[in-house]
């Protein structure tokens, strides 16, 4: 039901996209001081690996407004999004406000 990964490579998102569908996984936590590549984030978002993802925790990732925009296109039924030690600028905030999962989101946690 839950998966926590320490990222030490910017293409970890790509590896996650290659996983088979995990319909029972509802909580995903990614921790690491890396900036994922845009291609890897797009592939992660487009994958069907996490169809019931309800909680996404991103900790210490270097996410630009463009990368947050890609994540905001995620088709997951997120209820809780936590961005810890992630700088959310104006463009990133706009992307999150218009996110595909905005209708199901109940908690947006921004920690610095």
Residue pairs with C-beta under 8 A, 6 or more apart in sequence:
1 24
1 25
1 26
1 27
2 25
2 26
2 27
2 28
2 29
3 22
3 25
3 27
3 28
3 29
4 28
4 29
4 30
4 31
5 12
5 16
5 28
5 29
5 30
5 31
5 32
6 31
6 32
7 30
7 31
7 32
7 34
7 36
7 61
8 32
8 34
9 34
10 34
10 35
10 36
10 37
10 40
11 36
11 37
11 40
12 30
12 32
12 34
12 36
12 40
13 30
13 36
13 37
13 40
13 41
13 43
13 44
14 37
14 39
14 40
14 43
14 44
16 44
16 47
16 49
17 40
17 43
17 44
17 46
17 47
17 49
18 47
18 49
19 47
19 49
20 49
21 48
21 49
21 50
21 51
22 49
22 50
22 51
23 51
23 52
24 52
25 50
25 52
25 53
26 52
26 53
26 54
26 55
27 53
27 54
27 55
27 57
28 50
28 53
28 55
28 56
28 57
29 56
29 57
29 58
29 59
30 57
30 58
30 59
30 61
31 59
31 60
31 61
32 59
32 60
32 61
33 60
33 61
33 62
34 61
34 62
35 61
35 62
35 63
35 64
35 67
36 61
36 63
36 67
38 66
38 67
38 70
41 67
41 70
41 71
42 70
45 70
45 71
45 73
45 74
45 75
50 76
51 76
52 76
52 77
53 74
53 76
53 77
53 78
54 76
54 77
54 78
54 79
54 80
55 78
55 79
55 80
55 81
55 82
56 74
56 76
56 78
56 80
56 81
56 82
57 82
57 84
58 82
58 83
58 84
58 86
59 82
59 84
59 85
59 86
60 84
60 85
60 86
61 86
62 86
63 71
63 83
63 86
63 87
63 88
63 92
64 92
65 89
65 90
65 91
65 92
65 94
65 95
66 91
68 88
68 91
68 92
68 95
68 96
69 91
69 92
69 95
71 95
71 99
72 95
72 96
72 98
72 99
72 100
72 101
73 99
73 100
74 99
74 100
74 101
75 100
75 101
76 101
77 101
77 104
78 101
78 104
78 105
79 104
79 105
79 106
79 107
80 105
80 106
80 107
80 109
81 96
81 101
81 105
81 107
81 108
81 109
82 107
82 109
82 111
83 109
83 110
83 111
84 109
84 111
84 112
85 111
85 112
86 110
87 112
88 96
88 110
96 102
96 108
99 105
